Amino acid sequence: MRHFIKENKTLRRLYYRAQMLRADAQSNEVRIIDDLTQGVPRTFVEFGFHPMQFNCIALAKRAEWRGLLIDGNTRQVADARAILADRIEVAERFLTLDNLGFIKDKFPQIGLLSIDVDGNDYWFLKELIDTEPSVICVEYNATFGLEPISVPYDASFDRHEKHPSGWYHGASLTALANLCATHGYGLAAVSEAGLNAFFTKSGQLVPATAWVANSIRDEWSGKTREEQWAEIKHMPFSYNP
C-alpha cells in the first residue's frame, strides 16, 4: 500500500497534506532552529530537502516566514510546490559553484541558511557565507571524525558514484567550524543525531566537545564511526585548517 501511494501523484500529495502537521526534520533540528531564530529576519533558504522532512519545515508553516527551497529531484520539487504555501518558492536546480547567484539575490537578508546536499556542502557554504545569514545550518559528516577535512569540490558530485558506501561526502564538523570562524561565526548547536551543525555570531561551542556521532548511520549500517572511516580513508580529501 505504501508503495502504491508513493507512486500515485494524487494520493501521495493527499497523504503529504494530511501529514503536514506531523512533518518534521530528521532529529531535533526544529527545536534548535526555533531557539536560534528568535529576532532574526523571517526568511530562509534551504537546499537538499524532502517535502515532508527538511530542517526549515516548521518555519515554512508560519505565515510570517518566506522561504526558498532548492533540490534537483523533479518529483520532490513538484510535490513541494503542490503542498506548500505560495510564500515558499521551490526551485528545481542541480547546484554548482557557478549557479548560486540567484540564492544571493533572493532576500535582502537571510535569517537561516540550511545546506544538506551530501556532497559539496563545504564549498557551497564557503561561496554563500558572505551573504551573512543570521543562522547557518549545515550537515557535517560524522564519519570524518574531527580532522579538518572535506571532499574536494566536484561540480557533478554524487556520493554513491564516488564510493559505494555513500559515506564519502561533505565535510567534518571541524572543517566547517574553521570556515565559519574566519567569518565571525561560532558553533552554537549540534543536532542530537549527529547530522547538522548550527553556527551564529554568538556561538561558542568547541567541535572537539560538541561533536556527536551519526546515530542514524551507525544504526542502519551496523558499523561504528571508526569502521566507516576505515573504508573511505584512502579517498582524496581537502585539508581545511
HUNOR-V813893 format. One record per pair of residues at least 24 apart in sequence whose ideal C-beta (glycine too) atoms are under 6 Angstrom apart, sorted by the first residue. I is the first residue (numbers start at 1). J is the second residue. Records with the same first field share a line. If there is no record, write none. Layout:
I = J, J
//
This chain:
13 = 79, 82, 83
16 = 51, 52, 83
17 = 83
23 = 52, 57
25 = 55
26 = 195
27 = 191, 192, 193, 195
28 = 191, 192
29 = 55, 191, 196
30 = 58
32 = 189, 198
36 = 135, 198
37 = 111, 112, 135
40 = 111, 134
41 = 109, 111
42 = 111
43 = 107, 110, 111
44 = 111, 112
45 = 103, 110, 113
46 = 114
48 = 116, 117
50 = 76
51 = 76, 79, 80
55 = 114, 137
56 = 114
60 = 84, 88
68 = 106
96 = 155
97 = 127
100 = 127
104 = 131
118 = 159, 169
119 = 157, 159, 169
120 = 153, 157
121 = 170
122 = 150, 171
123 = 153
126 = 179
129 = 183
135 = 200
136 = 199
137 = 196, 198
138 = 176, 197
139 = 170, 195, 196
140 = 173, 176, 197
141 = 170
142 = 194, 213, 214
143 = 167, 225, 228, 229
144 = 172
146 = 174
147 = 172
148 = 174, 175, 178, 240, 241
149 = 175, 237, 239
150 = 175, 238, 240
152 = 236, 238
163 = 232
165 = 231
167 = 228, 232
168 = 232, 235
173 = 197, 207, 211
174 = 207
175 = 240
177 = 207
178 = 240
//
